[in-house]
């Protein structure tokens, strides 16, 4: 299928995706959209039930047959704010960690950091958000997306984008537009690039939309969308993703 108008597209219902996907219904008016968390979209793509999805980058390592649309994604240069470990003490003292069951890439990222950066072996437990659920069963809880961004608890907030940068020296790529086998990514790139252009130009408007539904004001969300999250995948981001894949292989 090279006709981008009839695509079936998976979207993640997180604030940080909005500059990439908010305008897709405008640039792809005939497409079908499925909105779900990363762990639910991944099986849909694997079964061929959707053609493309803004999906966790780790799926490219799990499925070498996939392609991805170049030049865009969700990444962080350093402090990302929406992928965090909330710990009752120092990260080095954590013995049990609860993993957000919506997460794919970030769960592996945390395992890599504990093995390679903090050099600790942990007991891993899965939990369903909110963050409080994870903290009831473990010393620390990984949270992603809006749950991490808006959580206001007193636990220590450990930003995994920041820790990754200290460990590796690279930006971190959390998600990319992953495409099913047989669909050339370049053949559908144009409407995705146009949606991104509109989203980047209108981040102040998107922040106002977030404020209508979220727990913070528009200034908070605008700062997040402009200062914490990156949307351009260049050579540095590509190198960071490849380095992460090298470290992640033992944890698949």
QUIDAMO-V666265 format. One record per backbone hydrogen bond with DSSP energy under -0.5 kcal/mol. NH is the residue of the N-H (numbers start at 1). CO is the residue of the C=O. E is the energy in kcal/mol with one decimal. If there is no record, write none. Layout:
NH,CO,E / NH,CO,E
This chain:
4,2,-1.1 / 6,3,-1.4 / 7,4,-1.3 / 9,7,-0.6 / 9,32,-3.2 / 10,52,-2.8 / 11,34,-3.3 / 14,12,-1.6 / 17,14,-1.3 / 18,15,-1.7 / 20,17,-1.8 / 21,17,-2.1 / 22,18,-2.4 / 24,21,-1.3 / 26,23,-0.9 / 27,23,-2.0 / 28,24,-3.1 / 31,28,-1.5 / 32,7,-2.9 / 34,9,-2.9 / 36,11,-2.6 / 36,34,-0.6 / 39,102,-1.4 / 40,37,-1.4 / 41,37,-2.0 / 42,38,-2.1 / 44,40,-0.8 / 45,41,-2.1 / 46,42,-2.2 / 47,43,-1.9 / 48,45,-1.2 / 49,44,-2.5 / 50,44,-0.8 / 51,8,-2.7 / 52,8,-1.6 / 53,178,-2.2 / 54,10,-2.2 / 55,53,-1.5 / 55,176,-2.3 / 57,174,-2.1 / 59,56,-1.8 / 60,57,-2.0 / 61,57,-0.5 / 61,58,-0.8 / 62,58,-1.9 / 63,59,-2.0 / 66,63,-2.0 / 67,179,-2.0 / 69,177,-2.3 / 72,69,-0.7 / 73,231,-1.3 / 74,175,-2.8 / 75,73,-0.5 / 75,230,-2.4 / 76,172,-2.1 / 80,78,-0.5 / 84,143,-2.1 / 85,158,-2.5 / 86,84,-0.6 / 86,141,-3.0 / 87,85,-0.7 / 87,156,-2.4 / 88,139,-2.2 / 93,90,-1.6 / 94,91,-1.0 / 97,123,-2.6 / 98,140,-2.9 / 99,125,-3.7 / 101,127,-2.6 / 103,100,-1.9 / 108,104,-1.4 / 109,105,-2.6 / 110,106,-2.3 / 111,107,-1.7 / 112,108,-2.6 / 113,109,-2.5 / 114,110,-2.3 / 115,111,-2.1 / 116,112,-3.1 / 117,113,-2.1 / 118,113,-2.4 / 119,113,-0.6 / 120,114,-2.7 / 122,120,-0.5 / 123,95,-2.5 / 124,122,-0.5 / 125,97,-2.4 / 127,99,-2.3 / 133,130,-1.4 / 134,130,-0.8 / 134,131,-0.6 / 135,131,-2.0 / 136,132,-1.1 / 137,133,-0.5 / 137,134,-1.0 / 138,134,-0.8 / 139,96,-1.1 / 140,96,-1.1 / 141,86,-2.4 / 142,98,-3.2 / 143,84,-2.8 / 145,82,-1.3 / 147,144,-0.8 / 148,144,-0.6 / 148,145,-0.6 / 149,145,-2.4 / 150,146,-2.5 / 151,147,-0.6 / 156,87,-2.6 / 158,85,-2.6 / 158,156,-0.6 / 159,157,-0.7 / 160,83,-2.3 / 160,158,-0.6 / 161,83,-0.6 / 163,159,-2.1 / 164,160,-2.5 / 165,161,-1.8 / 166,162,-2.0 / 167,163,-2.5 / 168,164,-3.3 / 169,164,-0.6 / 169,165,-1.7 / 172,76,-2.3 / 174,74,-2.5 / 174,172,-0.7 / 175,74,-1.6 / 176,55,-2.2 / 177,72,-0.5 / 178,53,-2.8 / 178,176,-1.2 / 179,67,-3.1 / 180,51,-2.6 / 183,180,-1.5 / 184,182,-0.6 / 187,184,-1.2 / 188,184,-0.5 / 188,185,-1.3 / 189,186,-0.5 / 192,188,-0.8 / 193,189,-2.6 / 194,190,-2.2 / 195,191,-2.0 / 196,192,-2.1 / 197,193,-2.3 / 198,194,-2.3 / 199,195,-2.4 / 200,196,-2.8 / 201,197,-1.9 / 202,198,-1.4 / 203,200,-0.9 / 206,202,-2.3 / 207,203,-2.3 / 208,204,-1.6 / 209,205,-1.9 / 210,206,-2.3 / 211,207,-2.2 / 212,208,-1.4 / 213,209,-0.8 / 213,210,-0.8 / 214,210,-3.2 / 220,217,-0.5 / 221,217,-1.6 / 222,218,-2.6 / 223,219,-2.2 / 224,220,-2.0 / 225,221,-2.6 / 226,222,-1.4 / 227,223,-2.9 / 228,223,-0.7 / 228,224,-1.3 / 229,224,-1.8 / 230,75,-3.5 / 233,71,-1.1 / 233,231,-0.5 / 234,232,-0.8 / 238,234,-2.3 / 239,235,-2.5 / 240,236,-2.4 / 241,237,-2.4 / 242,238,-2.3 / 243,239,-2.3 / 244,240,-2.3 / 245,241,-2.3 / 246,242,-1.7 / 247,243,-1.8 / 248,244,-2.3 / 249,245,-1.4 / 251,248,-2.4 / 252,249,-1.3
